[in-house]
Amino acid sequence: MAGCPVAAYRRGALPEVVEEGVSGFLAAPDDVVGLARAIKRCLALDRAAVRASARRRLGLDAALGRYERALERAAR
């Protein structure tokens, strides 16, 4: 949410958190060279775009919308 690009291994929830090429880059698990490449690529990302991506996808409004849809499906 602070606009800091993410370079990480493609593990756990990171594929859901990182918008590839917009808010960061992911490397295959344990691929040290790939992670180094991801870090270098992150240096070129626009921090305002990184922040906007996080707010749009992970902010409170987005989370509430997902919860509401899940509750609606559960109530059917």
Buried (B, 14 or more C-beta within 10 A) or exposed (E): EEBEBBBBBBEEEEEEBBBEEBBBBBBEEEBEEBBEBBBEBBEEBEEEBBBBBBBEBBEEEEEEEEEEEEEEEEEE
